[in-house]
Amino acid sequence: MQALLIGAGAALGLVLYLLAAQRQLLAVAVVLASLYPALPVILGVALLHERISRSQAMGLLGAGVATVLLTLG
């Protein structure tokens, strides 16, 4: 059941990404896609109470800075 939900979520994400690209909202789609690597880490910390290493924290900070720079153009 969980695999079905994950697959459906992934399919929905791909469809929404393609729709954003077709409607010239590529800047929004790229910014949201750039956050993809940070989501599993954030969910792991929030739901599983995992600890973040120094290198992971630097990676999250880098992803955040890159996202801000992408939005500023």
N, C-alpha and C positions, 0 to 999 in steps of 0.2 A: 504494500500500500504506500509506504514512504517513497519507494522508487518511482511509483506512478506520479505522485505529487511533485517530486523533484523534476521528473521529465516534463510534466505539464508546465511547471514554472520556467524551465529552460526554453521550451517551445514558445511560451508567451513572451519571454524576453527577446528571443530572436525575431519574432513577428513585430514587436514594438520597435526594435532597432531598425528593421527594414522599413517600416512605415515612417520613422523619423528621417531616415536617409532619403526616402522618396519625396518627402515634403520639405526638403531643404532645411531641415533642422539638424543637420549633421553635427554642428558644434555642440548641441545639447547631447546628442547620442554619444559622441566621442568622450565628453566629460563624464557621463554616467558609466561608460564602458571602462574608463580609466580607473574607476573606483572598485572594479571587480576584485582585484587581488586583496583589497583591504577588508572586504566583507566577511570572508571566512575567519579572519583573525578577530574581528570585532565580535562576531557571533560566538566564537570560541571563548572569548573573555567574558562576554555577557551571560551566556547560557551554561557553559561548562566550567567557568571559573578558572580558566587556564591562566598561566603567568606569561607575560610578554618579556622576551629577552631584549637586551639592548639593541641588537641588530634588527629585530622585528619592530621595535619602537622607531628606530631610524628609518626603516622602510615605510612605516605608516606616516611618519612626518614628511618623508620625501613624496609620497603619493598625495598627501594633502597640499603640499607646496606646488606640486605639478598641476593639480586640479585648479588651484587658485590662479596660477599663471595661464592655464588654458582659458579660463573664463575671462581673464583680463585682456586676452588677445595679444 
